[in-house]
């Protein structure tokens, strides 16, 4: 697998074990589903008849009143009673081991490379925190909806990019499958490619 590095379009070789694997749709779907499930909060909580306070005393005797028999005032048909099929706390988390997660990341990156959605650049150097510098760089290479991937935190790049519409920025350690697929293109710095292989490689 080869990729051109801007601005000189110099070609470098990438590892096929990390950047040339087949797209595993089922694995990617499982990892993304797990990612969203693990971030899901369950705030729905209702009480059934056993959880509602009170109702311990039988409201009236079993026979002779003319009314329907009743053992508690906390049944679902009573005002103030419990809910028939009460929803309770539920754990939505799905476990995905490290091998599966890394495999999905390699699969996504390989597919993005095959479909020309990854643009590599030698480095991004900013003299100061200035949004226009990043904006001009993206316009120069016709990038609008783009995720900028760097190997480590760079305050100048982060602060200069955060106010540009449809532009995201992340370090290799904070990449995740939904983030990689949320943009039309990925602009990745050369040393971030090496960091990606080190982080998610076999």
C-alpha contacts under 8 A as a table, 3 or more apart, distances in Angstrom:
res1	aa1	res2	aa2	distance
1	X	13	X	5.81
1	X	14	X	5.18
1	X	15	X	6.61
1	X	16	X	5.95
1	X	19	X	6.97
1	X	20	X	6.28
2	X	11	X	6.32
2	X	12	X	5.62
2	X	13	X	4.57
2	X	14	X	5.79
3	X	11	X	5.47
3	X	12	X	5.71
3	X	13	X	6.68
3	X	14	X	7.35
3	X	120	X	7.36
4	X	9	X	4.80
4	X	10	X	5.37
4	X	11	X	4.45
4	X	12	X	6.59
4	X	119	X	7.85
4	X	120	X	6.67
5	X	8	X	6.52
5	X	9	X	4.79
5	X	10	X	5.18
5	X	11	X	6.09
5	X	12	X	7.33
5	X	119	X	7.68
5	X	120	X	5.09
5	X	121	X	5.02
5	X	122	X	5.90
5	X	190	X	7.46
6	X	9	X	4.94
6	X	10	X	7.11
6	X	119	X	7.93
6	X	120	X	6.20
6	X	121	X	4.44
6	X	122	X	5.94
7	X	121	X	6.62
7	X	122	X	7.15
14	X	18	X	7.85
14	X	19	X	6.44
15	X	18	X	5.48
15	X	19	X	5.77
15	X	20	X	7.04
16	X	19	X	5.07
16	X	20	X	4.12
16	X	21	X	6.51
17	X	20	X	6.02
17	X	21	X	6.25
17	X	201	X	7.34
17	X	202	X	6.99
18	X	21	X	6.54
18	X	106	X	5.57
18	X	110	X	7.43
18	X	197	X	6.24
18	X	200	X	7.59
18	X	201	X	5.36
18	X	202	X	6.95
19	X	106	X	6.27
19	X	107	X	7.68
19	X	109	X	6.40
19	X	110	X	4.61
19	X	113	X	7.58
20	X	110	X	5.20
21	X	106	X	6.96
21	X	107	X	5.88
21	X	110	X	5.92
22	X	107	X	6.20
22	X	110	X	7.27
22	X	111	X	7.49
23	X	107	X	4.97
23	X	108	X	6.71
23	X	110	X	7.22
23	X	111	X	5.99
24	X	27	X	5.47
24	X	28	X	6.21
24	X	104	X	7.26
24	X	107	X	6.25
25	X	28	X	5.19
25	X	29	X	6.09
26	X	29	X	5.16
26	X	30	X	6.18
27	X	30	X	5.10
27	X	31	X	6.21
27	X	100	X	7.32
27	X	104	X	6.13
28	X	31	X	5.20
28	X	32	X	6.13
28	X	104	X	5.13
28	X	105	X	7.95
28	X	107	X	7.64
28	X	108	X	7.50
28	X	177	X	7.78
29	X	32	X	5.23
29	X	33	X	6.00
30	X	33	X	5.17
30	X	34	X	6.07
31	X	34	X	5.04
31	X	35	X	6.06
31	X	96	X	6.73
31	X	100	X	7.61
31	X	101	X	6.35
31	X	104	X	6.98
31	X	177	X	7.74
32	X	35	X	4.93
32	X	36	X	6.43
32	X	177	X	6.34
32	X	178	X	6.53
33	X	36	X	5.44
33	X	37	X	6.07
34	X	37	X	4.96
34	X	38	X	5.97
34	X	93	X	6.88
34	X	94	X	5.16
34	X	95	X	6.96
34	X	96	X	6.98
35	X	38	X	5.41
35	X	39	X	6.64
36	X	39	X	5.21
36	X	40	X	6.34
37	X	40	X	5.11
37	X	92	X	5.62
37	X	93	X	5.34
37	X	94	X	6.57
38	X	92	X	6.48
38	X	93	X	4.36
38	X	94	X	6.36
39	X	93	X	7.72
40	X	92	X	6.82
40	X	93	X	7.74
42	X	89	X	6.22
42	X	90	X	6.41
42	X	91	X	7.57
42	X	92	X	7.97
43	X	89	X	7.37
44	X	87	X	6.58
44	X	88	X	6.44
44	X	89	X	6.86
45	X	86	X	7.46
45	X	87	X	5.55
45	X	88	X	4.59
45	X	89	X	6.16
46	X	83	X	6.93
46	X	86	X	5.15
46	X	87	X	5.46
46	X	88	X	6.00
47	X	50	X	7.63
47	X	51	X	5.30
47	X	52	X	6.01
47	X	82	X	5.49
47	X	83	X	6.03
47	X	86	X	5.82
47	X	87	X	7.74
47	X	88	X	7.77
48	X	51	X	5.38
48	X	52	X	6.49
48	X	76	X	7.92
48	X	81	X	7.87
48	X	82	X	4.23
48	X	83	X	4.80
48	X	84	X	6.26
48	X	85	X	7.07
48	X	86	X	5.42
49	X	52	X	5.50
49	X	74	X	5.62
49	X	75	X	5.48
49	X	76	X	6.77
49	X	81	X	6.22
49	X	82	X	4.06
49	X	83	X	6.60
49	X	84	X	7.56
50	X	53	X	7.93
50	X	82	X	7.41
51	X	82	X	7.28
52	X	74	X	6.72
52	X	81	X	6.74
52	X	82	X	5.84
54	X	74	X	7.18
55	X	58	X	7.41
55	X	72	X	4.99
55	X	73	X	4.97
55	X	74	X	5.27
56	X	72	X	6.33
57	X	71	X	7.50
57	X	72	X	6.45
58	X	61	X	7.17
58	X	70	X	6.81
58	X	71	X	4.76
58	X	72	X	5.34
58	X	73	X	7.65
59	X	70	X	6.69
59	X	71	X	6.65
59	X	72	X	6.29
59	X	73	X	6.67
60	X	65	X	7.90
60	X	69	X	7.92
60	X	70	X	7.20
61	X	64	X	7.51
61	X	65	X	7.35
61	X	69	X	7.74
62	X	65	X	7.86
62	X	69	X	5.50
62	X	70	X	7.22
63	X	66	X	7.42
63	X	69	X	7.23
70	X	73	X	7.54
72	X	75	X	6.29
73	X	78	X	6.10
73	X	80	X	7.99
73	X	81	X	6.60
74	X	78	X	6.15
74	X	79	X	7.78
74	X	80	X	6.48
74	X	81	X	3.82
74	X	82	X	5.90
75	X	78	X	5.58
75	X	81	X	4.95
75	X	82	X	5.83
75	X	83	X	7.96
76	X	79	X	7.78
76	X	81	X	5.13
76	X	82	X	5.10
76	X	83	X	5.43
76	X	84	X	5.54
77	X	81	X	6.94
78	X	81	X	5.11
82	X	86	X	7.80
83	X	86	X	5.13
96	X	100	X	6.41
96	X	101	X	6.57
97	X	100	X	5.55
97	X	101	X	6.36
98	X	101	X	5.09
98	X	102	X	6.03
99	X	102	X	5.34
99	X	103	X	6.05
100	X	103	X	5.01
100	X	104	X	6.19
101	X	104	X	5.17
101	X	105	X	6.35
102	X	105	X	5.04
102	X	106	X	6.25
102	X	200	X	5.02
102	X	201	X	7.26
103	X	106	X	5.20
103	X	107	X	6.09
103	X	200	X	7.54
104	X	107	X	4.95
104	X	108	X	6.14
104	X	177	X	7.61
105	X	108	X	5.21
105	X	109	X	6.17
105	X	176	X	7.48
105	X	177	X	6.37
105	X	200	X	6.92
106	X	109	X	5.21
106	X	110	X	6.00
106	X	200	X	6.71
106	X	201	X	7.31
107	X	110	X	5.22
107	X	111	X	6.23
108	X	111	X	5.19
108	X	112	X	6.18
108	X	177	X	7.33
108	X	180	X	7.78
109	X	112	X	5.08
109	X	113	X	6.19
110	X	113	X	5.12
110	X	114	X	6.23
111	X	114	X	5.02
111	X	115	X	6.22
112	X	115	X	5.21
112	X	116	X	6.23
112	X	117	X	5.04
112	X	118	X	6.02
113	X	116	X	5.17
113	X	117	X	5.90
113	X	118	X	5.37
114	X	117	X	7.67
116	X	119	X	7.57
117	X	184	X	6.60
117	X	185	X	4.68
117	X	186	X	6.21
118	X	185	X	5.76
118	X	186	X	4.77
118	X	187	X	6.11
118	X	188	X	7.20
119	X	185	X	7.24
119	X	186	X	6.01
119	X	187	X	4.82
119	X	188	X	6.26
120	X	187	X	5.74
120	X	188	X	4.92
120	X	189	X	5.75
120	X	190	X	6.23
121	X	124	X	7.49
121	X	187	X	7.08
121	X	188	X	6.25
121	X	189	X	4.96
121	X	190	X	5.81
122	X	189	X	5.78
122	X	190	X	5.03
122	X	191	X	7.84
123	X	189	X	5.50
123	X	190	X	6.58
124	X	157	X	7.88
124	X	189	X	7.23
126	X	129	X	7.06
126	X	130	X	7.95
126	X	133	X	7.33
126	X	156	X	6.57
126	X	157	X	7.05
128	X	156	X	6.37
129	X	156	X	4.84
129	X	157	X	7.18
129	X	159	X	6.42
129	X	160	X	5.37
130	X	133	X	5.78
130	X	134	X	7.37
130	X	156	X	7.75
130	X	159	X	7.88
130	X	160	X	5.11
131	X	134	X	5.53
131	X	135	X	6.15
131	X	159	X	7.70
131	X	160	X	4.21
131	X	161	X	6.02
131	X	163	X	7.45
131	X	164	X	7.49
132	X	135	X	4.85
132	X	136	X	5.89
132	X	160	X	7.73
133	X	136	X	5.27
133	X	137	X	6.30
133	X	160	X	7.74
134	X	137	X	5.05
134	X	138	X	6.30
134	X	157	X	7.66
134	X	160	X	6.52
134	X	161	X	6.42
135	X	138	X	5.26
135	X	139	X	6.20
135	X	161	X	7.82
135	X	164	X	7.35
136	X	139	X	5.07
136	X	140	X	6.01
137	X	140	X	5.15
137	X	141	X	6.67
138	X	141	X	5.39
138	X	142	X	6.03
138	X	143	X	4.93
138	X	144	X	6.80
139	X	142	X	4.83
139	X	143	X	5.92
139	X	144	X	7.34
140	X	143	X	7.77
143	X	146	X	6.21
143	X	185	X	7.18
144	X	166	X	6.67
144	X	167	X	7.15
145	X	165	X	7.97
145	X	166	X	4.83
145	X	167	X	5.80
145	X	183	X	5.40
145	X	184	X	5.39
145	X	185	X	6.32
146	X	166	X	6.59
146	X	167	X	5.10
146	X	168	X	6.47
146	X	183	X	5.32
146	X	184	X	6.01
146	X	185	X	4.69
146	X	186	X	5.36
146	X	187	X	6.61
147	X	167	X	5.75
147	X	168	X	4.60
147	X	169	X	5.47
147	X	170	X	7.44
147	X	180	X	7.41
147	X	183	X	6.14
147	X	185	X	6.42
147	X	186	X	4.74
147	X	187	X	6.01
148	X	167	X	7.41
148	X	168	X	6.05
148	X	169	X	4.55
148	X	170	X	6.39
148	X	186	X	5.98
148	X	187	X	4.75
148	X	188	X	5.81
148	X	189	X	7.98
149	X	169	X	5.86
149	X	170	X	5.14
149	X	171	X	5.54
149	X	172	X	6.53
149	X	186	X	7.11
149	X	187	X	6.14
149	X	188	X	4.62
149	X	189	X	6.39
149	X	192	X	6.70
150	X	153	X	7.20
150	X	154	X	8.00
150	X	169	X	7.72
150	X	170	X	6.41
150	X	171	X	4.86
150	X	172	X	6.38
150	X	188	X	6.27
150	X	189	X	5.58
150	X	191	X	7.56
150	X	192	X	5.21
151	X	171	X	5.27
151	X	172	X	5.41
151	X	173	X	7.85
151	X	189	X	7.35
151	X	191	X	6.15
151	X	192	X	4.20
151	X	193	X	7.91
151	X	195	X	6.01
152	X	171	X	5.55
152	X	172	X	7.32
152	X	192	X	7.98
153	X	158	X	7.67
153	X	171	X	6.45
154	X	157	X	5.49
154	X	158	X	6.15
155	X	158	X	5.11
155	X	159	X	5.97
156	X	159	X	5.45
156	X	160	X	5.93
157	X	160	X	5.14
157	X	161	X	6.02
158	X	161	X	5.36
158	X	162	X	6.11
158	X	169	X	6.70
159	X	162	X	5.56
159	X	163	X	7.88
160	X	163	X	7.20
161	X	164	X	5.68
161	X	167	X	6.89
161	X	168	X	7.27
161	X	169	X	7.21
162	X	167	X	7.27
162	X	168	X	6.96
162	X	169	X	7.61
164	X	167	X	5.69
166	X	183	X	7.71
170	X	174	X	6.07
170	X	175	X	6.38
171	X	174	X	5.35
171	X	175	X	6.51
171	X	192	X	7.85
172	X	175	X	5.37
172	X	192	X	6.45
172	X	195	X	6.54
172	X	196	X	5.95
172	X	199	X	7.67
173	X	199	X	7.39
175	X	179	X	6.66
175	X	180	X	7.01
176	X	179	X	5.45
176	X	180	X	6.37
177	X	180	X	5.26
177	X	181	X	6.43
178	X	181	X	5.25
178	X	182	X	6.06
179	X	182	X	5.16
179	X	183	X	7.51
180	X	183	X	6.70
180	X	186	X	7.55
181	X	184	X	7.55
183	X	186	X	7.10
188	X	192	X	6.31
188	X	193	X	6.88
189	X	192	X	5.15
189	X	193	X	6.69
190	X	193	X	5.32
190	X	194	X	6.94
191	X	194	X	5.09
191	X	195	X	6.17
192	X	195	X	4.67
192	X	196	X	5.91
193	X	196	X	5.04
193	X	197	X	6.40
194	X	197	X	5.24
194	X	198	X	6.23
195	X	198	X	5.01
195	X	199	X	5.98
196	X	199	X	5.05
196	X	200	X	5.81
196	X	201	X	7.26
197	X	200	X	5.38
197	X	201	X	4.56
198	X	201	X	5.59
